[in-house]
Amino acid sequence: MKTEMKQLLERNRDWAESVSRQDPDFFARLSQQQNPDYLWIGCSDSRVPANQIIDLPPGEVFVHRNVANLLHHNDMNALSVVQFAVDVLKVKHIMIVGHYGCGGVKAAVTGGECGIVDYWLHSVRELYSLHRPTLEHLPLEQQVDRMCELNVQAQVNNLCRTKIIQRAWQRGQPLAVHGWVYGLNDGRITDLECSVTGLDQVSTLYRIDRVAPSSDD
């Protein structure tokens, strides 16, 4: 165990020295301030590194990751990240990024006992139940991949229903929420074309500016 940790620390020193040789001012610039235009909400899967996938250096992407790239309205961790990114960093784009073959989505589709993560994945299981009539004739792999897309679209909707996002739009802040899926087999991102750029694109039921019913109704 100690040997493994020592190797990681040595790799860190080698990396830091290599970066400094190539760009002597890199760490000085990086330490001053982060000013990213992008918030990436992705899966915890170790094969999906945000900065590398979109070829941006450190400091350009604010990142939040969890199993199956979910946005629960009672998840104070995710909501705190979103609020800081939107209200403080003033990001212009939020990308919710799933990936094909996601293990979390597959667990929700296939069922079984996975421990505490089952509670976390409950919303994905409900989403699969909703779409099961149109998916169950497909091979399992295709069901999972389609569910990865449907899950991302659902999380885009969930995020756009939060007051954090809607208040940003109300005050005229430029902000867009996008839904992407990353392919592990080819490294390419698929744009699901479900981007939302304003409050007028959110269902009236979930809008904070909707007209409240009168007492006579």
Sequence and secondary structure as in RCSB ss.txt:
>XXXX:A:sequence
MKTEMKQLLERNRDWAESVSRQDPDFFARLSQQQNPDYLWIGCSDSRVPANQIIDLPPGEVFVHRNVANLLHHND
MNALSVVQFAVDVLKVKHIMIVGHYGCGGVKAAVTGGECGIVDYWLHSVRELYSLHRPTLEHLPLEQQVDRMCEL
NVQAQVNNLCRTKIIQRAWQRGQPLAVHGWVYGLNDGRITDLECSVTGLDQVSTLYRIDRVAPSSDD
>XXXX:A:secstr
 HHHHHHHHHHHHHHHHHHHHH TTHHHHHHH    SEEEEEE  TT  HHHHTT  TTSEEEEEETT    TT 
HHHHHHHHIIIIIS  SEEEEEEETT HHHHHHHH    TTHHHHTHHHHHHHHHHHHHHTTS HHHHHHHHHHH
HHHHHHHHHHTSHHHHHHHHTT   EEEEEEE TTT  EEE S  B SGGGS GGG TTS    TT 
